[in-house]
Amino acid sequence: MSFADILECTIDFEGQKLAEQLTHYLLVLSGIASFIVGYSMQSMQMLLIVFAAGLALTALVVIPPWPMYNKHPQPFLQPQDTNEKKE
C-alpha cells in the first residue's frame, strides 16, 4: 500500500449525496442541542463547547472516505483501440 493509496478519497455520487445530507442533519442537530444546553445553563461557553463537539463529530463522520460512501461505484468505459483503421 503506497502513500497515494492512503490519500485516495474515492466516493461515488450517491455517497456524495449521503455525505451532504449527513452534514446538514448533524450540524442542525448540534446547533439545536447547543442552543438548548446553552440556554438552560445560561452559558455562552457551554453553547460553543457543545457546538464545537458537534462540529468535530460531523467532521469525523463526513470527511474520511468511509466504505458507506462508495457502495454504488460508476463503471469506467473500456479503452478503445486507436490503431484500428476507420472506414
HELIX and SHEET records of a PDB file:
HELIX    1   1 PHE A    3  LEU A    7  1                                   5    
HELIX    2   2 PHE A   13  MET A   41  1                                  29    
HELIX    3   3 MET A   44  VAL A   62  1                                  19    
HELIX    4   4 PRO A   67  TYR A   69  5                                   3    
END                                                                             
